[in-house]
Amino acid sequence: MKPYPVLVEWCDACSIGDGWLDPDDFGDDDVAPCGVVTVGWCLSKSKSAVLLALSIAENGLARETFIVPRSGIKSLTRLKP
């Protein structure tokens, strides 16, 4: 598959606070994933995940690659280079 540019809106895990926290300080409204928007290159897709890269060099090597589970993707829009 030839890489192509995409805009992806997805949910990610996130940490809350620094150090030790009292679990009683959190209510149900505090338990939510972090919304993320990524513009990058789609390198590969499967039924369960999408492989993205933030940069592709002239020689074709990819940098800052990561996998986003399809279950966390809200939208994926193909962009024109």
The first five atom37 places (N, CA, C, CB, O) and aatype in JSON, in Angstrom:
{
  "aatype": [12, 11, 14, 18, 14, 19, 10, 19, 6, 17, 4, 3, 0, 4, 15, 9, 7, 3, 7, 17, 10, 3, 14, 3, 3, 13, 7, 3, 3, 3, 19, 0, 14, 4, 7, 19, 19, 16, 19, 7, 17, 4, 10, 15, 11, 15, 11, 15, 0, 19, 10, 10, 0, 10, 15, 9, 0, 6, 2, 7, 10, 0, 1, 6, 16, 13, 9, 19, 14, 1, 15, 7, 9, 11, 15, 10, 16, 1, 10, 11, 14],
  "atom_mask": [
    [1, 1, 1, 1, 1],
    [1, 1, 1, 1, 1],
    [1, 1, 1, 1, 1],
    [1, 1, 1, 1, 1],
    [1, 1, 1, 1, 1],
    [1, 1, 1, 1, 1],
    [1, 1, 1, 1, 1],
    [1, 1, 1, 1, 1],
    [1, 1, 1, 1, 1],
    [1, 1, 1, 1, 1],
    [1, 1, 1, 1, 1],
    [1, 1, 1, 1, 1],
    [1, 1, 1, 1, 1],
    [1, 1, 1, 1, 1],
    [1, 1, 1, 1, 1],
    [1, 1, 1, 1, 1],
    [1, 1, 1, 0, 1],
    [1, 1, 1, 1, 1],
    [1, 1, 1, 0, 1],
    [1, 1, 1, 1, 1],
    [1, 1, 1, 1, 1],
    [1, 1, 1, 1, 1],
    [1, 1, 1, 1, 1],
    [1, 1, 1, 1, 1],
    [1, 1, 1, 1, 1],
    [1, 1, 1, 1, 1],
    [1, 1, 1, 0, 1],
    [1, 1, 1, 1, 1],
    [1, 1, 1, 1, 1],
    [1, 1, 1, 1, 1],
    [1, 1, 1, 1, 1],
    [1, 1, 1, 1, 1],
    [1, 1, 1, 1, 1],
    [1, 1, 1, 1, 1],
    [1, 1, 1, 0, 1],
    [1, 1, 1, 1, 1],
    [1, 1, 1, 1, 1],
    [1, 1, 1, 1, 1],
    [1, 1, 1, 1, 1],
    [1, 1, 1, 0, 1],
    [1, 1, 1, 1, 1],
    [1, 1, 1, 1, 1],
    [1, 1, 1, 1, 1],
    [1, 1, 1, 1, 1],
    [1, 1, 1, 1, 1],
    [1, 1, 1, 1, 1],
    [1, 1, 1, 1, 1],
    [1, 1, 1, 1, 1],
    [1, 1, 1, 1, 1],
    [1, 1, 1, 1, 1],
    [1, 1, 1, 1, 1],
    [1, 1, 1, 1, 1],
    [1, 1, 1, 1, 1],
    [1, 1, 1, 1, 1],
    [1, 1, 1, 1, 1],
    [1, 1, 1, 1, 1],
    [1, 1, 1, 1, 1],
    [1, 1, 1, 1, 1],
    [1, 1, 1, 1, 1],
    [1, 1, 1, 0, 1],
    [1, 1, 1, 1, 1],
    [1, 1, 1, 1, 1],
    [1, 1, 1, 1, 1],
    [1, 1, 1, 1, 1],
    [1, 1, 1, 1, 1],
    [1, 1, 1, 1, 1],
    [1, 1, 1, 1, 1],
    [1, 1, 1, 1, 1],
    [1, 1, 1, 1, 1],
    [1, 1, 1, 1, 1],
    [1, 1, 1, 1, 1],
    [1, 1, 1, 0, 1],
    [1, 1, 1, 1, 1],
    [1, 1, 1, 1, 1],
    [1, 1, 1, 1, 1],
    [1, 1, 1, 1, 1],
    [1, 1, 1, 1, 1],
    [1, 1, 1, 1, 1],
    [1, 1, 1, 1, 1],
    [1, 1, 1, 1, 1],
    [1, 1, 1, 1, 1]
  ],
  "atom_positions": [
    [[0.83, -1.17, 0.0], [0.0, 0.0, 0.0], [0.89, 1.24, 0.0], [-0.95, -0.01, 1.21], [1.84, 1.34, 0.77]],
    [[0.57, 2.19, -0.86], [1.31, 3.44, -0.89], [0.77, 4.36, 0.21], [1.19, 4.13, -2.3], [-0.45, 4.53, 0.31]],
    [[1.66, 4.95, 1.04], [1.18, 5.84, 2.1], [0.4, 7.03, 1.54], [2.36, 6.34, 2.93], [0.71, 7.54, 0.46]],
    [[-0.61, 7.47, 2.29], [-1.37, 8.65, 1.89], [-1.7, 9.47, 3.14], [-2.67, 8.25, 1.11], [-1.84, 8.91, 4.23]],
    [[-1.84, 10.8, 2.98], [-2.1, 11.66, 4.14], [-3.53, 11.52, 4.64], [-1.81, 13.11, 3.78], [-4.47, 11.38, 3.85]],
    [[-3.69, 11.57, 5.97], [-5.0, 11.43, 6.6], [-5.14, 12.39, 7.78], [-5.23, 9.99, 7.06], [-4.15, 12.85, 8.35]],
    [[-6.38, 12.68, 8.13], [-6.73, 13.35, 9.37], [-7.55, 12.34, 10.17], [-7.53, 14.71, 9.12], [-8.58, 11.86, 9.69]],
    [[-7.1, 12.02, 11.36], [-7.75, 11.0, 12.18], [-8.19, 11.61, 13.51], [-6.79, 9.79, 12.41], [-7.39, 12.21, 14.22]],
    [[-9.46, 11.45, 13.84], [-9.97, 11.82, 15.15], [-10.15, 10.52, 15.92], [-11.32, 12.63, 15.05], [-10.84, 9.61, 15.46]],
    [[-9.51, 10.44, 17.11], [-9.54, 9.19, 17.85], [-9.47, 9.43, 19.35], [-8.4, 8.29, 17.41], [-9.14, 10.53, 19.8]],
    [[-9.78, 8.39, 20.12], [-9.73, 8.43, 21.58], [-8.49, 7.7, 22.05], [-11.01, 7.81, 22.2], [-8.12, 6.65, 21.52]],
    [[-7.85, 8.27, 23.07], [-6.62, 7.68, 23.6], [-6.73, 7.56, 25.12], [-5.39, 8.53, 23.21], [-7.57, 8.22, 25.75]],
    [[-5.9, 6.74, 25.68], [-5.78, 6.68, 27.14], [-5.06, 7.94, 27.6], [-5.02, 5.37, 27.61], [-4.29, 8.53, 26.84]],
    [[-5.3, 8.35, 28.84], [-4.61, 9.53, 29.35], [-4.38, 9.38, 30.85], [-5.41, 10.83, 29.06], [-5.13, 8.7, 31.55]],
    [[-3.32, 10.02, 31.32], [-3.04, 9.98, 32.75], [-3.66, 11.21, 33.4], [-1.51, 9.93, 33.03], [-3.9, 12.23, 32.75]],
    [[-3.93, 11.09, 34.69], [-4.56, 12.17, 35.44], [-3.66, 12.53, 36.61], [-6.0, 11.77, 35.92], [-3.36, 11.67, 37.45]],
    [[-3.24, 13.77, 36.69], [-2.47, 14.26, 37.83], [-1.05, 13.74, 37.88], [0.0, 0.0, 0.0], [-0.61, 12.98, 37.02]],
    [[-0.35, 14.18, 38.9], [1.04, 13.76, 39.15], [1.13, 13.08, 40.51], [2.01, 14.98, 39.09], [0.54, 13.54, 41.48]],
    [[1.84, 12.01, 40.57], [2.05, 11.34, 41.86], [0.83, 10.55, 42.32], [0.0, 0.0, 0.0], [-0.01, 10.14, 41.52]],
    [[0.76, 10.35, 43.63], [-0.29, 9.55, 44.24], [-1.58, 10.35, 44.34], [0.13, 9.06, 45.63], [-1.57, 11.52, 44.7]],
    [[-2.69, 9.7, 44.01], [-4.0, 10.35, 44.03], [-4.98, 9.53, 44.86], [-4.53, 10.54, 42.6], [-4.88, 8.31, 44.93]],
    [[-5.93, 10.21, 45.47], [-6.98, 9.54, 46.23], [-8.11, 9.17, 45.27], [-7.51, 10.44, 47.39], [-8.72, 10.06, 44.69]],
    [[-8.42, 7.88, 45.09], [-9.48, 7.47, 44.16], [-10.84, 8.1, 44.49], [-9.61, 5.96, 44.18], [-11.67, 8.25, 43.6]],
    [[-11.07, 8.48, 45.74], [-12.34, 9.1, 46.11], [-12.49, 10.52, 45.56], [-12.47, 9.12, 47.62], [-13.58, 11.09, 45.61]],
    [[-11.4, 11.09, 45.03], [-11.45, 12.45, 44.46], [-12.04, 12.47, 43.06], [-10.06, 13.05, 44.43], [-12.23, 13.54, 42.49]],
    [[-12.33, 11.3, 42.49], [-12.8, 11.23, 41.12], [-14.25, 10.76, 41.06], [-11.92, 10.31, 40.3], [-14.63, 9.82, 41.76]],
    [[-15.04, 11.42, 40.22], [-16.42, 11.02, 40.0], [-16.55, 10.4, 38.62], [0.0, 0.0, 0.0], [-15.57, 10.32, 37.87]],
    [[-17.74, 9.96, 38.28], [-17.98, 9.32, 36.99], [-17.67, 10.25, 35.82], [-19.43, 8.85, 36.9], [-17.25, 9.79, 34.76]],
    [[-17.86, 11.56, 36.01], [-17.59, 12.52, 34.93], [-16.11, 12.65, 34.63], [-18.16, 13.88, 35.29], [-15.73, 13.13, 33.56]],
    [[-15.25, 12.24, 35.56], [-13.8, 12.33, 35.37], [-13.25, 11.15, 34.56], [-13.1, 12.39, 36.72], [-12.09, 11.17, 34.14]],
    [[-14.06, 10.13, 34.35], [-13.59, 8.92, 33.69], [-13.99, 8.97, 32.22], [-14.17, 7.65, 34.38], [-15.08, 8.54, 31.84]],
    [[-13.09, 9.51, 31.4], [-13.36, 9.65, 29.96], [-12.03, 9.62, 29.21], [-14.14, 10.98, 29.66], [-11.02, 10.1, 29.72]],
    [[-12.02, 9.05, 28.01], [-10.79, 9.04, 27.22], [-10.44, 10.45, 26.73], [-10.93, 8.09, 26.02], [-11.28, 11.34, 26.72]],
    [[-9.2, 10.62, 26.33], [-8.74, 11.9, 25.78], [-9.02, 11.92, 24.28], [-7.21, 12.11, 26.07], [-8.73, 10.96, 23.57]],
    [[-9.59, 13.01, 23.81], [-9.8, 13.17, 22.38], [-8.51, 13.63, 21.71], [0.0, 0.0, 0.0], [-7.83, 14.52, 22.21]],
    [[-8.17, 13.02, 20.58], [-6.94, 13.34, 19.87], [-7.26, 13.55, 18.39], [-5.89, 12.21, 20.05], [-8.09, 12.85, 17.82]],
    [[-6.59, 14.53, 17.78], [-6.67, 14.74, 16.33], [-5.25, 14.63, 15.79], [-7.33, 16.14, 15.97], [-4.35, 15.33, 16.25]],
    [[-5.05, 13.75, 14.82], [-3.74, 13.52, 14.23], [-3.8, 13.74, 12.73], [-3.23, 12.11, 14.54], [-4.71, 13.25, 12.06]],
    [[-2.83, 14.48, 12.2], [-2.63, 14.57, 10.76], [-1.32, 13.86, 10.48], [-2.61, 16.08, 10.25], [-0.28, 14.23, 11.02]],
    [[-1.36, 12.84, 9.64], [-0.17, 12.06, 9.36], [-0.34, 11.24, 8.11], [0.0, 0.0, 0.0], [-1.17, 11.54, 7.25]],
    [[0.44, 10.2, 8.02], [0.45, 9.32, 6.85], [-0.07, 7.95, 7.23], [1.86, 9.2, 6.25], [0.41, 7.34, 8.18]],
    [[-1.06, 7.46, 6.5], [-1.56, 6.11, 6.7], [-0.62, 5.16, 5.97], [-3.06, 5.95, 6.2], [-0.48, 5.23, 4.75]],
    [[0.01, 4.26, 6.73], [0.95, 3.31, 6.14], [0.29, 1.97, 5.84], [2.14, 3.1, 7.07], [0.64, 1.29, 4.88]],
    [[-0.68, 1.61, 6.7], [-1.33, 0.3, 6.56], [-2.62, 0.3, 7.37], [-0.38, -0.85, 7.02], [-2.75, 1.02, 8.36]],
    [[-3.57, -0.53, 6.93], [-4.84, -0.68, 7.66], [-5.19, -2.16, 7.73], [-5.98, 0.13, 6.97], [-4.91, -2.93, 6.81]],
    [[-5.8, -2.55, 8.84], [-6.35, -3.89, 8.99], [-7.76, -3.74, 9.56], [-5.44, -4.8, 9.91], [-8.23, -2.63, 9.79]],
    [[-8.43, -4.86, 9.79], [-9.77, -4.8, 10.37], [-9.73, -4.26, 11.79], [-10.41, -6.19, 10.37], [-10.73, -3.71, 12.26]],
    [[-8.6, -4.41, 12.48], [-8.54, -4.02, 13.89], [-7.76, -2.74, 14.19], [-7.95, -5.12, 14.66], [-7.91, -2.18, 15.27]],
    [[-6.92, -2.26, 13.23], [-6.07, -1.11, 13.55], [-5.59, -0.39, 12.29], [-4.87, -1.54, 14.38], [-5.68, -0.9, 11.18]],
    [[-5.07, 0.83, 12.53], [-4.48, 1.64, 11.46], [-3.06, 2.01, 11.9], [-5.35, 2.93, 11.16], [-2.86, 2.44, 13.03]],
    [[-2.1, 1.85, 11.0], [-0.71, 2.21, 11.27], [-0.44, 3.58, 10.66], [0.28, 1.14, 10.69], [-0.6, 3.77, 9.45]],
    [[-0.04, 4.54, 11.5], [0.21, 5.9, 11.07], [1.67, 6.28, 11.27], [-0.7, 6.87, 11.81], [2.36, 5.7, 12.11]],
    [[2.13, 7.26, 10.49], [3.45, 7.87, 10.68], [3.26, 9.38, 10.62], [4.48, 7.37, 9.59], [2.45, 9.88, 9.84]],
    [[4.01, 10.09, 11.44], [3.91, 11.54, 11.42], [4.76, 12.14, 10.3], [4.33, 12.12, 12.76], [4.46, 13.24, 9.82]],
    [[5.81, 11.44, 9.88], [6.68, 11.96, 8.83], [7.18, 10.82, 7.95], [7.87, 12.72, 9.43], [7.37, 9.69, 8.41]],
    [[7.39, 11.14, 6.66], [8.02, 10.22, 5.72], [9.13, 10.99, 5.02], [6.98, 9.61, 4.68], [8.89, 12.06, 4.46]],
    [[10.34, 10.45, 5.05], [11.5, 11.11, 4.44], [11.53, 10.86, 2.93], [12.81, 10.6, 5.09], [10.8, 10.02, 2.42]],
    [[12.37, 11.61, 2.23], [12.51, 11.45, 0.78], [12.88, 10.03, 0.39], [13.56, 12.42, 0.25], [12.51, 9.56, -0.69]],
    [[13.63, 9.34, 1.27], [14.04, 7.97, 0.96], [12.96, 6.94, 1.29], [15.31, 7.63, 1.71], [13.18, 5.74, 1.12]],
    [[11.79, 7.41, 1.77], [10.67, 6.51, 2.04], [10.6, 5.99, 3.46], [0.0, 0.0, 0.0], [9.65, 5.29, 3.81]],
    [[11.6, 6.3, 4.29], [11.57, 5.83, 5.68], [10.58, 6.65, 6.49], [12.98, 5.91, 6.31], [10.45, 7.86, 6.31]],
    [[9.87, 5.95, 7.38], [8.84, 6.59, 8.21], [9.37, 6.82, 9.62], [7.55, 5.73, 8.25], [10.18, 6.05, 10.13]],
    [[8.89, 7.9, 10.25], [9.3, 8.24, 11.62], [8.06, 8.51, 12.47], [10.25, 9.49, 11.64], [7.01, 8.92, 11.96]],
    [[8.19, 8.26, 13.79], [7.08, 8.46, 14.72], [5.86, 7.65, 14.29], [6.71, 9.95, 14.83], [4.78, 8.19, 14.1]],
    [[6.06, 6.35, 14.13], [4.98, 5.45, 13.72], [4.24, 4.95, 14.97], [5.53, 4.25, 12.89], [4.85, 4.72, 16.01]],
    [[2.94, 4.77, 14.83], [2.14, 4.24, 15.93], [0.86, 3.62, 15.38], [1.82, 5.34, 16.96], [0.42, 3.94, 14.28]],
    [[0.28, 2.75, 16.18], [-0.93, 2.03, 15.8], [-2.11, 2.56, 16.6], [-0.76, 0.5, 16.01], [-2.03, 2.71, 17.82]],
    [[-3.22, 2.84, 15.91], [-4.45, 3.27, 16.57], [-5.49, 2.17, 16.36], [-4.96, 4.65, 16.01], [-5.79, 1.82, 15.22]],
    [[-6.04, 1.6, 17.45], [-7.08, 0.59, 17.29], [-8.31, 1.18, 16.61], [-7.46, 0.01, 18.66], [-8.7, 2.31, 16.9]],
    [[-8.92, 0.44, 15.71], [-10.12, 0.92, 15.01], [-11.24, 1.26, 15.99], [-10.61, -0.15, 14.02], [-12.05, 2.15, 15.72]],
    [[-11.28, 0.57, 17.12], [-12.34, 0.82, 18.1], [-12.25, 2.23, 18.69], [-12.26, -0.2, 19.22], [-13.24, 2.74, 19.2]],
    [[-11.07, 2.86, 18.61], [-10.9, 4.2, 19.15], [-11.03, 5.3, 18.1], [0.0, 0.0, 0.0], [-11.0, 6.49, 18.45]],
    [[-11.17, 4.93, 16.84], [-11.23, 5.93, 15.77], [-12.65, 6.44, 15.59], [-10.7, 5.33, 14.44], [-13.58, 5.66, 15.35]],
    [[-12.81, 7.77, 15.71], [-14.1, 8.41, 15.48], [-14.29, 8.7, 13.99], [-14.22, 9.7, 16.3], [-15.37, 8.5, 13.44]],
    [[-13.22, 9.19, 13.34], [-13.28, 9.45, 11.9], [-11.88, 9.39, 11.31], [-13.93, 10.83, 11.61], [-10.89, 9.68, 11.99]],
    [[-11.82, 9.0, 10.05], [-10.55, 8.95, 9.31], [-10.85, 9.55, 7.93], [-9.97, 7.46, 9.2], [-11.64, 9.0, 7.16]],
    [[-10.21, 10.68, 7.62], [-10.44, 11.39, 6.37], [-9.17, 11.41, 5.54], [-10.94, 12.83, 6.63], [-8.12, 11.85, 6.0]],
    [[-9.27, 10.93, 4.33], [-8.13, 10.97, 3.41], [-7.94, 12.4, 2.92], [-8.33, 10.0, 2.2], [-8.9, 13.05, 2.51]],
    [[-6.69, 12.89, 2.96], [-6.37, 14.24, 2.53], [-5.65, 14.22, 1.19], [-5.51, 14.94, 3.58], [-5.05, 13.21, 0.83]],
    [[-5.71, 15.33, 0.46], [-4.97, 15.45, -0.78], [-3.59, 16.01, -0.47], [-5.73, 16.34, -1.81], [-3.49, 17.02, 0.24]],
    [[-2.52, 15.38, -0.99], [-1.17, 15.87, -0.69], [-0.91, 17.23, -1.31], [-0.12, 14.87, -1.19], [0.18, 17.79, -1.15]]
  ]
}
